[in-house]
Amino acid sequence: MNKEIQVVDLSDLQIPYRIDRYPDICPVCHVSIVPIFHFAFINGHGRSFDQNIQAIFLCTNQSCSRLFIAHYEPFNLLKKIHTDNPQHELSNLEPLYPINLQFPPTIEKISQNFCNIYREANYADQLRLSLVAGPGYRKALEFLIKDYIIYTNPEKVEEIKNKFLGKCINEDVENENIKQVAARAAWLGNDETHYNRTWEDKDINDLKKLIKLTTNWIEMEETTKSAIESMPDKK
């Protein structure tokens, strides 16, 4: 919903500007909120549609109550003239505190390196550094698959260390569901590290979904195995 805020310029004039919306998630605590607007500033004199707005909001989550800055960028000039459309749209928030991703204990046990690398890649992703986040996700996937194979086949440690990821998936992953989703995650991961893309209709979000599916299938397999082993068939 459009909002009108008072923006202070370099001349200390308060000028009304129409923005597209207030932030709905705090960048510090990551809780859904209706923030309180405090102050907005524009680096110019008078009404300037081509300048960015910096607006200060207060998080209404009582366990947070932090101030944060919302950056608003101007809409295309053609949209601003003689209309009720907002003149600026929300672009990003700061400071951005990374979401502390949690992984199932089974995945942490199998590959702590995967969890750590994925968290770092996700932090870059949150900062909109997709060009480095993509290769980071690809690296995380390789550690996950190789550590999973070594976890289930300890005798293959040296073999797996020096083997290409694709060959590891095709030759050493026995679970068909893990094999299929991991292979596709590897394809998209390679697109994030190579000059040319093979899967033009897929992006980093599809890669994350496939890695998530891979971890889910690994967790299901190991949890199922553990449950059966803890309750042997007495017959």
Residue pairs with C-beta under 8 A, 6 or more apart in sequence:
1 21
2 18
2 19
2 20
2 21
2 84
2 85
2 86
3 18
3 19
3 20
3 21
3 22
3 86
4 16
4 17
4 18
4 19
5 16
5 17
5 19
5 37
5 40
5 53
5 55
6 14
6 15
6 16
6 17
6 40
7 14
7 15
7 16
7 17
7 40
7 41
7 42
7 53
7 55
8 14
8 15
8 39
8 40
8 41
8 42
9 15
9 41
9 42
9 44
9 45
9 46
9 48
10 43
10 44
10 45
11 45
11 46
13 45
13 46
15 42
15 46
15 47
17 40
17 42
17 47
17 53
17 87
17 88
18 84
18 85
18 86
18 87
18 88
19 53
19 55
19 72
19 86
19 87
19 88
19 89
19 90
20 72
20 86
20 88
20 89
20 90
21 90
22 34
22 35
22 37
22 57
22 70
23 33
23 35
23 57
23 68
23 70
23 90
23 93
24 32
24 33
24 34
25 31
25 32
25 33
26 33
26 35
26 59
26 61
26 64
26 66
26 68
27 68
27 93
27 94
27 95
27 96
27 97
28 59
28 64
28 66
28 68
28 95
28 97
29 59
29 61
29 63
29 64
29 66
29 97
30 97
30 99
31 59
31 61
31 64
33 59
33 60
33 61
34 60
35 57
35 58
35 59
35 60
35 68
36 57
36 58
36 60
37 55
37 56
37 57
38 56
38 57
38 58
38 67
39 55
39 56
40 53
40 54
40 55
40 56
41 53
41 54
41 55
42 48
42 51
42 52
42 53
42 54
43 51
43 52
44 51
49 74
49 77
49 80
49 87
50 74
50 77
51 74
52 71
52 72
52 73
52 74
52 88
52 91
53 71
53 72
53 88
54 69
54 70
54 71
54 72
55 69
55 70
55 71
55 72
56 67
56 68
56 69
56 70
57 67
57 68
57 69
57 70
58 65
58 66
58 67
59 65
59 66
59 67
59 68
68 93
68 94
68 95
69 93
69 94
69 95
70 90
70 92
70 93
71 90
71 91
71 92
71 93
71 94
72 88
72 89
72 90
72 91
73 88
73 89
73 91
74 80
74 87
74 88
75 85
75 86
75 87
75 88
75 89
79 85
80 87
92 128
96 126
96 127
98 119
98 122
98 123
98 126
99 122
99 126
100 119
101 115
101 118
101 119
101 122
103 115
103 118
103 215
104 215
104 219
106 218
106 219
106 222
106 223
107 114
107 115
107 144
107 215
107 218
107 219
108 115
110 144
110 147
110 148
110 151
110 218
110 222
111 143
111 144
111 147
111 148
111 151
113 143
113 147
114 140
114 141
114 143
114 144
114 147
117 136
117 139
117 140
117 143
118 136
118 137
118 140
118 211
120 136
121 132
121 133
121 134
121 135
121 136
121 137
121 139
121 140
122 133
124 130
124 132
124 133
124 136
125 133
125 137
125 204
130 204
133 204
134 189
134 191
134 192
134 193
134 204
134 207
135 192
135 193
137 189
137 192
137 204
137 207
137 208
137 211
138 186
138 189
138 190
138 192
138 193
138 207
140 211
141 165
141 182
141 185
141 186
141 189
141 211
141 214
142 165
142 189
144 211
144 214
144 215
144 218
145 165
145 168
145 169
145 173
145 182
145 186
145 214
146 160
146 161
146 163
146 165
146 168
148 173
148 178
148 218
149 156
149 160
149 168
149 172
149 173
150 156
150 157
150 160
153 160
153 172
156 172
160 168
160 172
163 172
165 186
166 183
166 186
169 179
169 182
169 183
169 186
170 179
170 183
173 179
173 182
175 217
175 218
175 221
177 217
178 214
178 217
178 218
178 221
181 210
181 213
181 214
181 217
182 210
182 214
184 210
185 207
185 210
185 211
185 213
185 214
187 198
187 199
188 199
188 202
188 206
188 207
188 210
189 207
190 198
191 197
191 198
191 199
191 202
192 204
192 207
199 206
